[in-house]
Every structure is written in C-alpha cells, then in structure tokens.
Amino acid sequence: MEIERKFLVLTLPERLDTFPCRIIEQGYLSTDPVIRIRKDNEKYELTYKSKGLMTRQEYNLPLTREAYCHLLKKIDGRLIRKRRYMIPLREGLTAELDLFEGELAPLTLAEVEFLDEAQAASFVPPAWFGEDVTFSGKYHNSSLSQTG
C-alpha cells in the first residue's frame, strides 16, 4: 500500500546539493492500469499501481537492465527524466523532491509517504512546499508522461 501526498514546490531548500540524489527515468507501458518501468540509478523495476489519488496499491518487481531496455522501446508517451533528492523532515518523514528534466522542466514536485491515512491527514508541510496537488491526477507521473 502506498499512501502519499504530493505538493508543487515554491522554493528549493537550501543546500540542496548536500542531500542524497537519485537519477530516475521512467516510462509507462499502460496508464490504465498503471504499469511503469523505472531505472533508479542502476536499479531497474516494473511497477503496477492501482487507481487512486492519495492511497493506492503498488507492486514492484525487479527487472534486469536488458529487460528494462527491451521494454523501454514499448512505452506510450514520453520518457520521464528527473533528479530525486531525499530530504529528511520532522517525525522521521522524508520528502522526495523531484526536479523534472527535458520537456517537463522546470516542474518541481515533492512527495511524502506515510504509514497510514491518519498520519497523512495530519501532516503539516514545511514552508518551502507549495500547493497540495495530492488529489489532482494531473500531477501523477503517468499523466505527465502523456500530457506534460
């Protein structure tokens, strides 16, 4: 189960280069249901996500580099490229700050994953977060792969 809230970002946090960064590219074999392939640094996986906005089922399966490259030729829409910074927040939470590249630049989103819906509902975002877009499917990566 994935429980997350998503926010547009007003300003980047200070000392961004001091936080761990992952280089991600991902494409979608299907957006209904969501079936995604992802390269996360040198880790490859296939993901299925159920319908939903804040709470969704998510299943990840490992892929080899060769399988990823084979499936990459079959994606619908654009390949999404982004840099993901892992920024610690209070209460043991982490903001996953995505700086999109290519056609989606300068879009910047932050996601925070939670243990349960009550924790998600009571979350107070830091000042550098902007508009809460959790309940807008427009900002799902599967939608961004299609529309921009």
N, C-alpha and C positions, 0 to 999 in steps of 0.2 A: 504494500500500500504506500502510495506517495501522497503526502499532504504538504502542500507548499503554497506560499503566497509570492506574488510577483509584483515588482514595482519598476516604474520608469525611474531613472536616476537624474537628480538635479545637478549635482556636482560630484566629481570623483573624490574619494577620500584622499587625504594627504598621505604621502609616502607610498603610493600605490605599488611602486617597484619593490617594496620590501616584503610583499605578500606572495605566497606561492601562486604560480601561474601555470595553467594547463592550456595547451593549444588543441582546439577541438575543431573537427569538421564533421558534419553530419548531413545525411540525405534521407529522403523518405521514399520507401517503396510503395507506401499507401498512406493516405491521410484519414481514411475511414474504412477500417480501423487504422489507428496509427501504428505503422511498422517502420522503424527507423534503424539505419545503420550509423555507427559512430566510430570515429578514430579519436581517441582521447590520449594525447601524447603518443605512446606506442601500444596502447591497449585498444582492442577492436571488439565491438559487440553489436548484437542485434537486439532491439528492444520492441516490445509490444506494449502499448498504453491503451487503457480503456477510455471511454468517453468520460467527460467530467471537467470541472474547472479547478477547484482547489484540491479535491480528493479524487485520486484515480488509482486503479490497479496498474502495476508496472512489473513487467517480467523482462529480465536481461539474460541473454545467452552469449557466451564468449564466441568470437569469430577469430579465425586466423587472418593474417594480413592478406593472404591470397584470396580467401573467401570475401573479405571486405572489398578488395579491388575488383573482383568479379561482379559483386552486387552493385558497386558504385556505378557501373555502366547502365543499370536498370532503374535508377532513381527517377522520380517525377519531380519536376520543378528544379529550383536552384539548389546547389550545394551550399550549405551554411558554413561559414568560417567565423570563428570567434576566439578571443582570448578570455579565459575564465580565471578570475582572481578569487582566491579563497580568503575571506576576511572575517576574522573572529568577531562575534558580537557578544553581548552580555548573555548570561544564563546558559552558556555552553552552546549557543547557536552560531551558525556560520552563514554569512552572506556569500552567495555565489554571484560575483559581479561579472557579467558578460559584456565585453566590448566587441560588437559585431564588425566584421570587415567586409570589403567588397561592396556589392550593391546595397547591403543593409546598413553600412556605416552612414552616419555616426550613432546609430541606435545603441543605447546602453540600458541594460536591464539588470536588476538584482532579484535573485530568488532566495528564499529562506525555507528550508524544510523543517517540519515539526513532527513530534512524536504522536500528537493527536490533534483533533479539531479544536478542542478547548484551548490548547496552547497556541494554536494558530490564531484563534479569535482574539486572544488577549495580548497578542504581540504588538508592541509599540515600536514602530520603525525609527531608526536613527535619523537625524536631521538631514543627512545627505540623500536619503531616499526621497523620491518624488511621488507622483500619483500611483495609487494602488490599482493595478490592472489585472488582479487575480481573476476577476470574473468577466474578463474580456477575452474571448477566444482569439481575438485579433492578434494577441501577443504570444500565442503558442508558437513554438518553433515550427510545428507542422504547417500552420497558417502562413508564417513568414516565408517558408520555402516556396509557397505558391504565389503570394500576392506582393510581398515586400511591405 
